[in-house]
Amino acid sequence: MAKKSKFKIDIGKAINRLDIEIKRNASAQAIGFYKSAFRGQGLEFEEYANYGVGEDASNIDWKASGRSTSLLVKRYIEERNLKVFFLVDVSSSMIFGSGIKLKNEYAAELILSLSHSMIEAGDEVGFALFNENVTKKLKPAGGKPQYYQITKALVNPDFYGGGYNFIEALNFVKNFLDDEVLLIIVSDFIGLKGNWEEKVKLIANRFDIIAMMIRDPRDLKLPSDPGQVVVEDPHTGEQTLIEPNKIRKLYSKINNQQIIKIKKAFVKNNCDFIDFYTDKPYITRVISFFKMRAFKVT
């Protein structure tokens, strides 16, 4: 397990990369994939405009048109009052990395990049960090001060480490949040126990949920090693002596089956599920998801 130290989280570059990619892929209406994928909660009247050929005639305001020499339609702008809440796994299994980024570093860059885009879009963002307990929480709000608070928490190594209790985290969300919140769960989902699938089902009845699974390549496949290696359970500290070459196939099989089971548990309850691996950029995955989600809501 990695020691608590300053994380290698380059937030500035992460935000710039995501912003550039979103602008490069922006729609003709220039609202961006995020705004298209996640609608606000209402519409606000902006102005009257002349009715154009081919427009929906049901949008004509006949009273206003009667006071004018032209047919008028109402134009609206979307109210960006969407509330987004990140439920973030900060347990010991997230403090692991076989490459450049630890899982928690990768997750932090992903969350902060998304939070930046969400707040810029006029939405409110909050979060809770959890291991065996909820260690830090903040209700959704907008503005730069809120983004600063999110950043301050995610880059603080003192909040990381400990066990993993996903059920307790879901119970917390149920009591802490109001309805009509977009709940984004960021975790490696390692250490799931108990009736967590039933809890997901109950929570999904109240919230729109996106599960973002963060995994390191070593979570899926062991390296080729002819010798013996001591491995440690990140949550209990229990150590075991293994021979990687003898169990590589079984290890991969079990982990693939686990990932499939986790994905099915969310998807069957109408939740979105995205898997990320720390050796691959998250930007492409995020943009692809925004496109898919925008298509679903149009």
C-alpha positions in Angstrom: 0.0 0.0 0.0 1.3 3.4 -0.9 2.3 5.7 1.9 0.5 9.0 2.5 2.3 11.6 0.6 1.7 14.4 -1.9 -0.3 13.1 -4.8 0.8 13.6 -8.4 -2.5 15.3 -9.5 -2.1 17.8 -12.3 -5.5 19.4 -12.1 -4.7 22.3 -14.5 -3.6 20.1 -17.4 -6.5 17.7 -16.7 -9.1 20.5 -16.9 -7.5 22.0 -20.0 -7.4 18.6 -21.8 -11.1 18.0 -21.1 -12.2 21.5 -22.0 -10.3 21.3 -25.3 -11.8 17.9 -26.2 -15.3 19.1 -25.3 -14.9 22.2 -27.5 -13.5 20.2 -30.3 -16.5 17.9 -30.3 -19.1 20.6 -29.5 -22.5 20.4 -31.3 -23.7 23.0 -33.8 -25.8 24.5 -31.0 -22.6 25.0 -29.0 -24.1 23.6 -25.8 -21.4 21.0 -25.4 -21.9 17.3 -24.8 -22.3 17.6 -21.1 -25.2 20.0 -21.3 -26.8 17.8 -23.9 -26.3 14.7 -21.9 -27.6 16.1 -18.6 -30.6 18.5 -18.9 -31.4 21.2 -16.4 -34.5 21.0 -14.4 -36.6 23.6 -16.2 -36.9 26.3 -18.8 -36.8 30.1 -18.3 -38.5 32.5 -20.7 -35.9 34.6 -22.6 -37.6 36.6 -25.4 -40.2 36.7 -28.2 -39.0 36.0 -31.7 -40.7 36.0 -35.1 -42.2 32.7 -36.2 -40.1 31.0 -38.9 -41.2 28.8 -41.7 -40.9 25.1 -40.6 -41.2 25.8 -36.9 -43.7 24.0 -34.7 -46.9 26.1 -35.0 -47.9 25.0 -31.5 -45.1 27.3 -30.1 -46.9 30.4 -31.5 -48.1 32.8 -28.7 -51.4 34.0 -30.2 -52.0 36.6 -27.6 -48.6 38.3 -28.1 -49.0 37.9 -31.9 -52.4 39.7 -31.7 -50.6 42.7 -30.3 -48.0 42.6 -33.0 -47.9 42.7 -36.8 -46.0 39.4 -36.8 -46.5 35.8 -35.5 -44.4 35.5 -32.4 -43.0 32.5 -30.6 -41.5 32.3 -27.1 -37.8 31.5 -26.8 -36.6 29.8 -23.7 -33.2 29.1 -22.1 -32.5 26.0 -20.1 -32.2 26.5 -16.3 -28.9 24.9 -15.3 -29.9 23.9 -11.7 -28.8 20.3 -11.9 -27.4 18.9 -8.7 -24.5 16.5 -9.0 -23.0 14.5 -6.2 -19.8 12.4 -6.3 -19.6 9.5 -3.9 -15.8 8.8 -3.8 -14.1 5.7 -2.6 -10.9 6.7 -0.7 -10.2 3.3 0.9 -6.8 1.7 0.9 -7.3 -0.3 -2.3 -7.5 3.0 -4.2 -4.0 3.9 -3.0 -2.4 1.6 -5.5 -0.8 1.9 -8.9 1.4 -0.1 -11.1 2.0 2.7 -13.5 2.3 6.5 -13.5 -1.0 7.2 -11.6 -2.4 5.6 -8.5 -6.1 4.8 -8.8 -7.0 7.7 -6.4 -4.9 10.1 -8.4 -6.6 9.1 -11.6 -10.0 9.3 -9.9 -9.2 12.8 -8.5 -8.2 14.2 -11.9 -11.4 12.7 -13.4 -13.7 14.1 -10.7 -12.1 17.5 -10.7 -12.2 17.8 -14.5 -15.9 16.8 -14.5 -16.7 19.1 -11.6 -15.0 22.0 -13.4 -17.2 21.5 -16.5 -20.3 21.0 -14.4 -19.8 24.2 -12.4 -19.0 26.1 -15.6 -22.2 24.9 -17.0 -24.1 26.4 -14.1 -24.7 23.2 -12.1 -24.2 22.5 -8.5 -21.6 19.9 -7.3 -21.1 18.1 -4.0 -19.2 15.1 -2.8 -18.7 12.6 0.0 -15.5 10.6 0.6 -15.9 7.2 2.1 -13.9 4.2 3.3 -15.5 2.1 6.1 -17.2 5.4 7.1 -17.9 8.7 5.4 -14.9 10.9 6.2 -15.8 14.1 4.4 -19.0 15.5 2.9 -20.3 18.6 1.2 -23.7 19.3 -0.2 -24.1 20.4 -3.8 -23.4 24.1 -4.5 -22.0 26.1 -7.4 -19.3 28.6 -7.9 -15.5 28.8 -7.6 -15.5 28.5 -3.8 -17.2 25.2 -4.0 -14.7 23.9 -6.6 -11.9 25.0 -4.3 -13.4 22.9 -1.4 -13.7 19.9 -3.7 -10.1 20.2 -4.8 -8.9 20.8 -1.3 -10.5 17.5 -0.1 -9.4 15.3 -3.0 -5.8 16.3 -2.9 -5.5 15.8 0.9 -3.7 12.5 1.6 -5.1 12.5 5.2 -8.5 11.5 3.8 -7.2 8.4 2.1 -6.9 4.9 3.5 -8.9 2.5 5.6 -11.5 -0.2 5.0 -14.4 -0.3 2.6 -18.1 -0.3 3.4 -20.1 0.4 0.3 -23.4 -0.4 2.0 -22.7 2.2 4.7 -21.9 4.8 2.0 -25.2 4.1 0.2 -27.1 4.4 3.4 -25.5 7.8 4.0 -26.4 9.0 0.6 -30.1 8.0 1.1 -30.3 10.2 4.2 -28.0 13.0 3.2 -29.3 13.9 -0.3 -32.6 15.3 -1.6 -34.3 13.6 -4.5 -33.5 14.5 -8.2 -29.7 14.4 -7.7 -27.3 12.9 -10.3 -25.3 10.5 -8.2 -21.8 9.6 -9.6 -20.1 6.7 -7.7 -16.4 6.6 -8.2 -14.7 3.4 -6.9 -12.7 0.4 -7.8 -15.5 -1.7 -6.2 -13.0 -4.0 -4.5 -14.2 -5.4 -1.2 -17.9 -5.5 -1.9 -19.8 -7.4 0.8 -23.3 -8.1 2.0 -26.5 -7.2 0.2 -24.9 -4.3 -1.7 -26.9 -5.1 -4.9 -30.2 -4.7 -3.0 -29.0 -1.3 -1.7 -28.1 -0.2 -5.3 -31.6 -1.2 -6.4 -33.2 0.9 -3.6 -30.9 3.9 -4.2 -31.6 3.7 -8.0 -35.3 4.3 -7.3 -34.4 7.8 -6.0 -31.4 8.9 -8.0 -30.0 9.0 -11.5 -26.8 7.0 -11.0 -23.5 6.7 -12.9 -21.1 4.1 -11.6 -17.5 4.9 -12.6 -15.2 2.0 -11.9 -11.5 2.8 -11.6 -9.1 -0.1 -12.0 -5.3 -0.6 -12.4 -4.2 -3.1 -15.0 -2.9 -5.3 -12.1 -6.4 -5.5 -10.7 -7.2 -7.6 -13.8 -4.0 -9.4 -14.7 -0.9 -10.4 -12.7 2.6 -9.8 -14.2 4.6 -12.8 -15.4 6.9 -13.7 -12.6 8.6 -17.1 -12.1 9.2 -16.5 -8.4 7.1 -16.1 -5.3 5.5 -12.8 -4.3 4.0 -11.6 -1.1 0.7 -9.8 -1.6 -1.3 -7.9 1.0 -5.1 -7.4 1.3 -5.4 -3.5 1.2 -8.3 -3.5 3.6 -7.3 -6.0 6.2 -3.5 -6.0 5.9 -3.5 -9.9 5.7 -0.5 -11.2 3.7 -0.3 -14.2 1.4 2.6 -15.8 -0.5 1.7 -16.6 -4.1 3.4 -17.8 -7.3 2.0 -15.4 -10.0 2.6 -17.7 -12.9 0.6 -20.5 -11.4 -2.5 -18.5 -10.7 -2.5 -15.8 -13.5 -5.3 -17.4 -15.5 -7.5 -18.1 -12.5 -6.8 -14.6 -11.2 -7.9 -13.0 -14.5 -10.9 -15.2 -14.7 -12.2 -14.4 -11.2 -11.6 -10.6 -11.7 -13.3 -10.6 -15.1 -16.3 -12.4 -13.6 -16.4 -9.9 -10.7 -16.4 -6.9 -13.1 -19.2 -8.4 -15.2 -21.3 -9.0 -12.0 -20.7 -5.4 -10.8 -21.7 -4.0 -14.2 -24.8 -6.1 -14.4 -25.9 -5.1 -10.9 -25.9 -1.4 -12.0 -27.2 -1.8 -15.5 -30.2 -3.9 -14.5 -31.3 -1.1 -12.2 -31.1 1.5 -15.1 -27.8 2.9 -13.9 -25.0 3.9 -16.3 -21.7 2.1 -15.8 -18.3 3.2 -17.1 -15.0 1.3 -16.5 -11.7 3.2 -16.5 -8.2 1.8 -16.4 -5.3 3.9 -15.1 -3.1 3.1 -18.1 -5.6 4.7 -20.5 -6.7 8.4 -20.7 -10.2 9.0 -19.4 -11.0 11.8 -21.8 -12.1 9.5 -24.7 -14.2 7.4 -22.4 -15.9 10.5 -20.9 -16.6 12.1 -24.3 -18.0 8.8 -25.7 -20.3 8.6 -22.6 -21.5 12.1 -23.1 -22.3 11.4 -26.7 -24.2 8.2 -25.8 -26.1 9.9 -23.0 -27.0 12.9 -25.2 -28.4 10.5 -27.8 -30.6 8.8 -25.1 -32.1 12.1 -23.9 -32.9 13.6 -27.2 
